Amino acid sequence: MAHPPIPSPTLPVKGREPFYPHPIFAREGWPFLGASFGVALLVTIGAGWAWAAPLWLISLFVLQFFRDPARIVPENAKGILSPADGRIVVIETVRDPWLDRDSLKISVFMNVFNVHSNRSPVEGEVKQRWYHPGKFINADLDKASTENERNALHIHTVTGQDVICVQVAGLIARRILCYVDAGASLVRGQRYGFIRFGSRLDLYLPTDVRVKVAIGDKVRATSTVLAEFS
């Protein structure tokens, strides 16, 4: 699988709203917005508003889906940040399939109305990256973690902890975008990827972390602390 080039990192500022290179609207959405807007405009000119109205609604959906707001980075140095917007669907002790260790798994499910820009949950170095092709079943189901297309990062934190962050495709999602590879350095809240049209993020953490969320909680990328290192 060909990977896009790695852009220059954008570093969040502790406790302040960071500057992103794609303010408000993600660059990944420009082709979709341009196409939907163009078609809607042509139909409006050629056939009138009545025929074009559904197409303008599609354009509005694309606009909201690819929004990419800046977020405030919590000053909690031990905090493990949410890598995505969405809802907590899994908190359980499992066997980490990537590092073959016991770990605490926290999963965030993103529906089509959530922001789909993915941010780093911790500060550290990417030690390894794995990509696995797979199915596109409903990302709300736990088996999506093992059967769907997925992209995993092993991040070794500056404090010596190992965190696995996995982008998982969903029922509608058909493209996982990841802009970092082994050797890259990430800071907390740094934008590193995007998943198009519904998906989930799985975190595999050390078993001694202190969990700060519960199943069903709604979380926001970067702003929400999912857990804390001991």
C-alpha positions in Angstrom: 0.0 0.0 0.0 1.4 3.4 -1.0 1.5 5.9 1.8 1.3 9.7 1.4 4.4 11.8 2.2 4.8 12.8 5.8 4.1 16.5 6.3 6.1 18.7 8.7 4.7 18.2 12.2 2.5 20.7 13.8 3.3 21.0 17.5 0.5 21.9 19.9 1.3 24.4 22.6 0.7 23.2 26.2 -2.5 24.5 27.6 -3.3 26.6 24.6 -5.2 26.2 21.4 -2.6 24.8 18.8 -2.3 26.0 15.3 -3.2 23.5 12.7 -2.2 23.6 9.0 -5.8 22.7 8.1 -7.9 25.2 10.1 -11.6 24.6 10.4 -11.8 22.3 7.3 -9.5 19.3 6.7 -7.4 19.3 3.6 -8.6 15.7 3.0 -12.1 17.0 2.3 -11.3 19.5 -0.4 -11.8 17.1 -3.3 -15.1 15.9 -1.9 -16.4 19.4 -1.1 -15.3 20.7 -4.5 -17.0 17.8 -6.4 -20.3 18.0 -4.3 -20.4 21.8 -4.5 -19.7 21.8 -8.2 -22.4 19.3 -9.1 -24.9 21.1 -6.9 -24.1 24.4 -8.6 -24.5 22.9 -12.1 -27.8 21.3 -11.3 -29.0 24.5 -9.7 -28.2 26.5 -12.9 -29.5 23.8 -15.3 -32.6 22.5 -13.4 -33.4 24.8 -10.6 -33.3 24.7 -6.8 -36.0 22.0 -6.4 -33.8 19.4 -8.1 -30.6 20.7 -6.6 -31.7 20.9 -3.0 -30.6 17.3 -2.1 -27.2 17.9 -3.6 -26.8 21.0 -1.5 -27.6 18.9 1.6 -24.9 16.5 0.6 -22.5 19.4 0.3 -23.4 20.5 3.8 -22.8 17.0 5.1 -19.4 16.9 3.5 -18.6 20.3 5.0 -19.5 19.2 8.5 -17.8 15.8 8.1 -14.4 17.2 7.2 -14.3 20.0 9.8 -11.0 20.0 11.7 -11.1 22.4 14.7 -8.1 23.1 16.8 -8.2 21.8 20.3 -6.8 22.8 23.7 -4.1 20.4 25.0 -4.6 19.5 28.7 -1.6 20.3 30.9 -1.9 16.9 32.7 1.5 15.4 31.8 0.4 11.9 32.8 -2.8 12.2 30.8 -3.4 9.9 27.8 -5.5 11.9 25.4 -8.4 10.7 23.2 -7.1 10.2 19.7 -10.5 10.9 18.2 -13.9 12.3 18.7 -16.7 9.8 19.4 -18.1 7.5 22.0 -16.4 5.0 24.3 -17.5 1.5 23.4 -14.9 -0.7 25.0 -12.9 -0.6 28.3 -11.4 -4.0 29.1 -8.3 -6.0 29.8 -7.2 -7.9 26.8 -4.1 -9.4 25.2 -2.5 -6.8 23.0 -2.2 -8.4 19.5 0.6 -6.1 18.4 3.0 -6.3 21.3 1.8 -9.7 22.8 1.2 -8.4 26.3 -1.6 -7.9 28.7 -3.1 -4.5 28.2 -6.0 -2.2 28.9 -8.0 -1.6 25.7 -10.1 1.6 25.2 -12.0 2.0 22.0 -13.6 5.2 20.6 -16.3 4.8 18.0 -16.7 7.6 15.5 -20.0 8.1 13.7 -20.4 10.1 10.5 -21.1 13.3 12.5 -17.9 13.2 14.5 -14.7 15.0 13.6 -12.5 12.3 11.9 -9.1 13.9 12.3 -6.9 11.7 14.5 -4.4 13.1 17.1 -1.6 11.5 19.1 -2.7 10.4 22.6 0.8 10.7 24.0 4.3 12.3 23.4 6.9 9.9 22.1 8.6 8.1 19.2 6.8 5.9 16.7 8.7 2.6 17.0 6.7 0.6 14.5 3.8 0.9 12.1 1.6 -2.0 10.9 -1.0 -1.9 8.2 -3.5 -4.8 7.7 -6.2 -5.0 5.0 -9.5 -6.4 6.0 -13.3 -6.2 6.1 -15.5 -3.2 6.5 -18.1 -4.4 9.1 -19.8 -2.0 11.5 -17.0 -0.3 13.6 -19.3 -0.3 16.6 -18.8 -4.0 16.9 -15.8 -5.3 18.8 -14.8 -7.8 16.1 -14.0 -4.8 13.9 -10.7 -4.5 15.9 -9.5 -7.9 14.5 -11.4 -8.2 11.2 -11.5 -4.8 9.6 -8.9 -2.8 7.7 -6.6 -1.2 10.3 -3.4 0.8 10.8 -1.5 0.5 14.1 1.2 2.7 15.6 3.5 1.6 18.4 4.4 4.8 20.3 7.2 4.6 23.0 6.5 7.6 25.3 9.2 10.0 26.7 8.5 8.4 30.1 9.2 4.8 28.9 5.6 3.6 28.4 4.4 1.7 25.3 1.1 2.7 23.7 -0.6 1.1 20.7 -3.0 3.4 18.7 -5.0 1.6 16.0 -7.1 3.3 13.3 -9.9 0.9 12.3 -12.0 1.3 9.2 -15.8 1.0 9.5 -18.9 0.0 7.5 -18.8 3.1 5.4 -15.1 4.1 5.9 -13.0 3.1 2.9 -9.7 4.9 3.5 -7.4 5.2 6.4 -4.8 8.0 6.2 -1.7 8.0 8.4 1.0 10.5 7.9 3.7 9.2 10.2 5.9 6.1 10.2 8.6 4.5 12.3 11.1 7.0 13.6 8.7 9.9 13.7 8.3 12.0 16.9 4.8 12.9 18.1 3.7 15.3 20.8 0.4 15.1 22.6 -2.5 16.2 20.5 -0.5 16.3 17.2 -2.6 15.6 14.1 -1.2 12.4 12.5 -4.1 10.9 10.4 -7.6 10.9 9.2 -10.3 8.2 8.5 -13.0 8.9 6.0 -16.7 8.2 6.8 -17.2 6.4 10.1 -14.7 4.3 12.0 -13.0 3.7 15.4 -9.7 4.1 17.3 -8.4 1.4 19.6 -5.8 2.2 22.3 -3.8 -0.6 24.0 -2.4 0.7 27.2 -0.4 -0.6 30.2 -2.7 -2.4 32.6 -1.8 -0.1 35.5 -3.2 3.1 34.0 -6.0 5.0 35.8 -9.1 5.1 33.6 -10.9 8.5 33.5 -13.8 7.6 31.3 -16.7 5.1 31.2 -18.4 3.1 28.4 -20.9 5.4 26.7 -19.0 8.6 27.4 -18.7 11.1 24.6 -15.1 12.2 24.1 -13.2 14.8 22.1 -9.9 14.3 20.4 -7.0 15.9 22.4 -9.4 17.7 24.9 -10.5 14.5 26.7 -8.2 12.6 29.0 -9.0 8.9 28.7 -6.6 7.6 31.3 -3.5 8.5 33.3 -0.1 6.8 33.6 0.7 5.6 37.2 
